[in-house]
Every structure is written in C-alpha cells, then in structure tokens.
Amino acid sequence: DSGVTQTPKHLITATGQRVTLRCSPRSGDLSVYWYQQSLDQGLQFLIQYYNGEERAKGNILERFSAQQFPDLHSELNLSSLELGDSALYFCASSLDRGVANEKLFFGSGTQLSVL
Amino acid sequence: DAKTTQPTSMDCAEGRAANLPCNHSTISGNEYVYWYRQIHSQGPQYIIHGLKNNETNEMASLIITEDRKSSTLILPHATLRDTAVYYCIVRVGGSQGNLIFGKGTKLSVKP
C-alpha cells in the first residue's frame, strides 16, 4: 500500500459527460501528480500541483483541469468526454522537500471507461 | 520527453538474476536515475534510484556506469511475481521535476 488513495476505482460514463477523479496523497506529501495511461500511449504526465498551486503541465487537454485543495487532496476534472479518454488515471504524491532525489508514490488508479 | 532507452522485452528464469539495462547518454550531472515497475495495471511501484554511486535495497541493486551514461537494474533472485514492466527514468527539473515514463522493458520471469 503506497498510502495514496484514489477514488473511485472504476468509472463508467457516456461521451459528452463530465467526471471528477479524486486523490488523497500520503500524509505530509505536498506535491500531487496526475498521469494518464492508455493502451497506445503508455504513462503520460498530465499535471503537477505543489501545496495548492500548479507547478508543471504535461500533455493535459484543455477539456481537463485539476486542482489541489487546502487539505492537499486533489481532483482531476474531465469534461466533454470522448471515447479516447478511456484510460487508467493515476495519481502520485511526493513530500517535495526541495531535493532532487525524492520518490513519487503512486495510487492504484481510476479506470475510466467512456461508452 | 523520455531520456532513456530500454529493451522492449526480456526473459529471465525463475531464481536467476535479472539484469535490466538502460541507456541515458544525455543525462546531466545532477539528474537522478529512477527505476519503477508496473505489475499488470497496478500503480507504478518505486524500486530504487541513484545519482552516481551503486545502490542496493531490499528489492534490487542499481549499477551506474562511471560516465553515468547507462545503468543496470539487478533483481538478484527473480520470482514469478517480478513479471512486470520496468521503467528506467531520468528525473529532469531537479527538486521540482516530475517523472517522464518511457515504454519500459517487459520482464517475463519463467518457471
């Protein structure tokens, strides 16, 4: 158990809909990262938040957004869903003390199926 | 963009050492090498990381060449449960960097 909690584990929805994925980082971790894993693209970095503020952006679509709340949990919002958004979405967290050798700990993911 | 090159797949006999190579010829002096693995569709699991010295923990050993352009992850006694995709990652961006995953090596441990 990594200590990172993601909910829900599975989500089935229809095209055009909007969903929210939730991530609770390990206790004390300040940074949260979101990754998308689809069959043909592998693990793609989407976005990182540090202590409530966006720190880095990767291959995140404009239809997707994220935020990190004062209690450090994070939500990834996916809107106007398309079939191609079906994927595993992982959240990771790190303590982020400002050193370059910290580990990221991953949650077990949310499997999103868009029908 | 991933800065590493790994073989697509490898096989290993159960009980034998698994040696997974990784090339990272463009690595900078202060960039760490991380290894993660992913079993089926589970979340990636941290294995080990290093800068320039060889490292060992309860899971594996990491051997980094002196010029830091390549490294090898060693699983000393592979078991069937070690079958997974192994990712070698160079963490760019220092303390604010994130992990950019490549395609990894699919390791199959066979009885």
Interface residues (C-beta under 8 A of the other chain):
Chain A: S2 V4 Y33 Y35 Q37 G42 L43 Q44 F45 Q48 Y50 R55 A56 G58 L88 F90 A92 D96 R97 G98 V99 A100 N101 E102 K103 L104 F105 F106 G107 S108 G109 Q111
Chain B: N30 E31 Y32 Y34 Q38 S41 Q42 G43 P44 Q45 Y46 H49 L51 Y87 R91 G93 G94 S95 Q96 G97 N98 L99 I100 F101 G102 K103 G104
